[in-house]
Amino acid sequence: MIRENITEKKDPVEMYYPMLNQIKPEILVMSQAAIDRSKIIAQNCLKQYMLKSNPGQATKVAEWLSEGKKYKSHGKGIDYDEAKNVLKLNVEKIDPNTPLWNKIWE
């Protein structure tokens, strides 16, 4: 992100020195490794289950979920319409007036 801001947005590199001085390089490496691993896990699960018939979409969704641009927070909810129409996931809409809905939310 910093590299992108410096090269594309022409941010002065000096403005990032205070922040970068507080981050140990091994933390950056570990963080990127965790992101990469979670992307692989998401992609494999999507290809095996929800996007079994569309592996290309599984790759796109895994990227969207892990890159932090489209979905900036792990806690952001993805509703039915977005899951079905944007992410193209194989999802089922459950009627909120059913026992199954109540069990899921419990």
N, C-alpha and C positions, 0 to 999 in steps of 0.2 A: 504494500500500500504506500509506504513511504517512497520507495523507488518510483512508483507511478506518479505520485504527487510532485516529486522533484522533476521528473523528466517530462511529464505531460502537462501538468498544471503550473510548472515553473516555480514551485515553492522554493525558497532559499534553503539549501541543505542545513544551514546553521540553525534553523528553527527546530530541527529535530535532534540536535546534539543533547540537550538536557534529558529528553526521554530515552534516547538510545544509551546514554551513559548509565542508566539505571537498570538496563536489561542485560542479563548475562547471555552471551551467545549460545550457550548450551540450552538455555530455556527456549530460545527461538527455534533451535533445531528440534527439541523435544515437542514443542507446540506444533510445528509444521508436520512432524512425523505422526502425531495424533490426528491431525486433520486429514492427512493422506490416508491413514488407516481407516478412519471412519468413513471416508468417501468410498473406499474399496468394499467395506462391509455393507454400506447402503446399496451400492451398485449390485453386489452379489445377491443380496436379499431381494431387491426389486426385480432382478432378472429371474430369480427363482420363483417369486410369488406374484406380487401385484402387477408386474409388467412382463410377465413370462412371454407374452406374444409380441412384445415390442422392446427388445434389448437396447436399441438406440435411445429410446426415451428413458430407459433406466439410467443410462450414462448421463443424460442431460439432467435428470432429476437429482441424481447423486451430486453432480457438480453444483447445481443451484443450492442444494441444502448445505453443502460444505464450504462454498466459497465466501459466504458472508456478505454478499452484495444484495441479492434478492431477498433473502431471509436473514436479517441481521441479528436475530435473537433466537436462541433455542426455545424460548418460551412462547414465541409467536404461534398462535393457533392457525391451523390451516382448515378452513371450513370445507364442507362437501363440494360446493361449486368450484372452488379453487382446486381441490384435489382431483375432481372429475374433469374439469374443462381446461385447466392450465397445466397441471402436472400429468394429466391423462392417466391417473391411477385407476385401478380396478376397485372401486369403492361402492358401498351400498349405503343408501340413506335410510336411517332408522327413524321410525315415527316416535317422537318424544312422548307419546301417550301410551307406550307399550311397556310391559314388564322388562323386556330386554333393555330398553333405554335406561330404565331405573337401575338395573343391575350394573350396567356399564358405568354409570355415574356414581354409584356407591363405591 
